[in-house]
């Protein structure tokens, strides 16, 4: 059974940092591409960052480039999103996501709220 469990969401001030983690189980993590998405109130869910399985290649949405870093620990089957220099517009529910055999799997989400 594929499971994705996010943690690390918290209130934060502008300019602050949070470390979001996604603990996974039930699939071959080393080969899987892993993604972080977010959904702000009243907006569509958007892909924020992704890391590919084989070469650890990463991609980011333009709005977080230089501020967010996605990484993975294959031994712990965990993917992390380090968020720095947070902005109010980063407020959203952040979701961990992967696709296995053509099927999408999502975590339950973790809330990040940035306010002064």
TORKOL-4160 file (C-alpha; in steps of 0.2 Angstrom, whole numbers, padded with zeros to 4 digits, m for minus):
116
<pt num="1" X="0000" Y="0000" Z="0000"/>
<pt num="2" X="0007" Y="0016" Z="m0006"/>
<pt num="3" X="0008" Y="0029" Z="0008"/>
<pt num="4" X="0014" Y="0047" Z="0008"/>
<pt num="5" X="0014" Y="0057" Z="0024"/>
<pt num="6" X="0019" Y="0075" Z="0025"/>
<pt num="7" X="0025" Y="0085" Z="0040"/>
<pt num="8" X="0033" Y="0101" Z="0044"/>
<pt num="9" X="0020" Y="0114" Z="0040"/>
<pt num="10" X="0019" Y="0128" Z="0052"/>
<pt num="11" X="0015" Y="0147" Z="0054"/>
<pt num="12" X="0030" Y="0157" Z="0048"/>
<pt num="13" X="0035" Y="0175" Z="0046"/>
<pt num="14" X="0040" Y="0183" Z="0029"/>
<pt num="15" X="0058" Y="0179" Z="0027"/>
<pt num="16" X="0057" Y="0164" Z="0037"/>
<pt num="17" X="0061" Y="0145" Z="0033"/>
<pt num="18" X="0052" Y="0129" Z="0035"/>
<pt num="19" X="0057" Y="0111" Z="0031"/>
<pt num="20" X="0043" Y="0100" Z="0024"/>
<pt num="21" X="0046" Y="0081" Z="0024"/>
<pt num="22" X="0037" Y="0067" Z="0016"/>
<pt num="23" X="0039" Y="0050" Z="0023"/>
<pt num="24" X="0034" Y="0037" Z="0010"/>
<pt num="25" X="0031" Y="0018" Z="0010"/>
<pt num="26" X="0024" Y="0004" Z="m0001"/>
<pt num="27" X="0034" Y="0007" Z="m0017"/>
<pt num="28" X="0051" Y="0007" Z="m0024"/>
<pt num="29" X="0056" Y="0024" Z="m0019"/>
<pt num="30" X="0073" Y="0024" Z="m0027"/>
<pt num="31" X="0066" Y="0023" Z="m0044"/>
<pt num="32" X="0052" Y="0035" Z="m0041"/>
<pt num="33" X="0051" Y="0053" Z="m0046"/>
<pt num="34" X="0044" Y="0064" Z="m0032"/>
<pt num="35" X="0035" Y="0080" Z="m0032"/>
<pt num="36" X="0029" Y="0094" Z="m0021"/>
<pt num="37" X="0013" Y="0103" Z="m0026"/>
<pt num="38" X="0004" Y="0117" Z="m0017"/>
<pt num="39" X="m0014" Y="0124" Z="m0017"/>
<pt num="40" X="m0018" Y="0141" Z="m0010"/>
<pt num="41" X="m0035" Y="0146" Z="m0005"/>
<pt num="42" X="m0046" Y="0149" Z="m0021"/>
<pt num="43" X="m0032" Y="0144" Z="m0033"/>
<pt num="44" X="m0028" Y="0128" Z="m0042"/>
<pt num="45" X="m0015" Y="0116" Z="m0036"/>
<pt num="46" X="0002" Y="0119" Z="m0044"/>
<pt num="47" X="0018" Y="0109" Z="m0046"/>
<pt num="48" X="0031" Y="0118" Z="m0035"/>
<pt num="49" X="0046" Y="0106" Z="m0036"/>
<pt num="50" X="0051" Y="0089" Z="m0043"/>
<pt num="51" X="0066" Y="0077" Z="m0041"/>
<pt num="52" X="0068" Y="0063" Z="m0053"/>
<pt num="53" X="0073" Y="0045" Z="m0047"/>
<pt num="54" X="0088" Y="0041" Z="m0057"/>
<pt num="55" X="0099" Y="0056" Z="m0057"/>
<pt num="56" X="0092" Y="0067" Z="m0044"/>
<pt num="57" X="0088" Y="0080" Z="m0057"/>
<pt num="58" X="0077" Y="0094" Z="m0050"/>
<pt num="59" X="0065" Y="0106" Z="m0057"/>
<pt num="60" X="0056" Y="0121" Z="m0049"/>
<pt num="61" X="0042" Y="0133" Z="m0053"/>
<pt num="62" X="0049" Y="0150" Z="m0057"/>
<pt num="63" X="0041" Y="0158" Z="m0041"/>
<pt num="64" X="0052" Y="0147" Z="m0029"/>
<pt num="65" X="0068" Y="0146" Z="m0039"/>
<pt num="66" X="0083" Y="0151" Z="m0027"/>
<pt num="67" X="0072" Y="0150" Z="m0012"/>
<pt num="68" X="0066" Y="0132" Z="m0011"/>
<pt num="69" X="0076" Y="0116" Z="m0012"/>
<pt num="70" X="0070" Y="0098" Z="m0015"/>
<pt num="71" X="0080" Y="0083" Z="m0010"/>
<pt num="72" X="0078" Y="0065" Z="m0006"/>
<pt num="73" X="0085" Y="0052" Z="0006"/>
<pt num="74" X="0084" Y="0035" Z="m0003"/>
<pt num="75" X="0089" Y="0026" Z="0013"/>
<pt num="76" X="0074" Y="0034" Z="0023"/>
<pt num="77" X="0062" Y="0034" Z="0008"/>
<pt num="78" X="0059" Y="0053" Z="0012"/>
<pt num="79" X="0058" Y="0068" Z="0001"/>
<pt num="80" X="0061" Y="0085" Z="0009"/>
<pt num="81" X="0057" Y="0103" Z="0003"/>
<pt num="82" X="0067" Y="0116" Z="0011"/>
<pt num="83" X="0058" Y="0133" Z="0010"/>
<pt num="84" X="0068" Y="0149" Z="0013"/>
<pt num="85" X="0064" Y="0167" Z="0012"/>
<pt num="86" X="0046" Y="0163" Z="0013"/>
<pt num="87" X="0034" Y="0175" Z="0006"/>
<pt num="88" X="0015" Y="0178" Z="0010"/>
<pt num="89" X="0011" Y="0171" Z="m0007"/>
<pt num="90" X="0019" Y="0155" Z="m0002"/>
<pt num="91" X="0004" Y="0152" Z="0010"/>
<pt num="92" X="m0004" Y="0135" Z="0004"/>
<pt num="93" X="m0007" Y="0117" Z="0008"/>
<pt num="94" X="0009" Y="0108" Z="0002"/>
<pt num="95" X="0006" Y="0090" Z="m0005"/>
<pt num="96" X="0018" Y="0076" Z="m0008"/>
<pt num="97" X="0015" Y="0067" Z="m0024"/>
<pt num="98" X="0021" Y="0053" Z="m0035"/>
<pt num="99" X="0015" Y="0042" Z="m0049"/>
<pt num="100" X="0017" Y="0023" Z="m0049"/>
<pt num="101" X="0012" Y="0013" Z="m0064"/>
<pt num="102" X="0002" Y="0027" Z="m0071"/>
<pt num="103" X="m0008" Y="0030" Z="m0055"/>
<pt num="104" X="m0006" Y="0046" Z="m0045"/>
<pt num="105" X="m0003" Y="0045" Z="m0026"/>
<pt num="106" X="m0005" Y="0060" Z="m0014"/>
<pt num="107" X="m0002" Y="0064" Z="0004"/>
<pt num="108" X="m0014" Y="0072" Z="0015"/>
<pt num="109" X="m0005" Y="0089" Z="0014"/>
<pt num="110" X="0003" Y="0100" Z="0027"/>
<pt num="111" X="m0002" Y="0118" Z="0030"/>
<pt num="112" X="0011" Y="0133" Z="0027"/>
<pt num="113" X="0004" Y="0150" Z="0033"/>
<pt num="114" X="0016" Y="0165" Z="0030"/>
<pt num="115" X="0010" Y="0181" Z="0039"/>
<pt num="116" X="0017" Y="0195" Z="0048"/>
